[in-house]
Amino acid sequence: MNWIAAGGTLLLIAGLITIPVLSISLAARAYVTTLKQLMWAILTVVTVLALVHVMNESGQTITLGRSSPGLVASSPSSAR
């Protein structure tokens, strides 16, 4: 993936470019406020990525993928 063309990277670069235009303290306050607002969203994304990593490394995703077709065929809702 081209990380320079990603939206988040461009926003970070734009934010860093505006620091000289604004005062350093105002820019720092804006970044801290944004981080406080996004704290739970960032924590949620990091937690999900950590769970995915652990599940991939331990083989749980393969096991779930192989067992799920049998679960769907034997579920009560598919017996109609």
Buried (B, 14 or more C-beta within 10 A) or exposed (E): EEEEEEEEEEEEEEBEEEBEEEEEEEBEEBBEEEEEEEEEEEEEEEEEEEEEEEBEEEEEEEEEEEEEEEEEEEEEEEEE
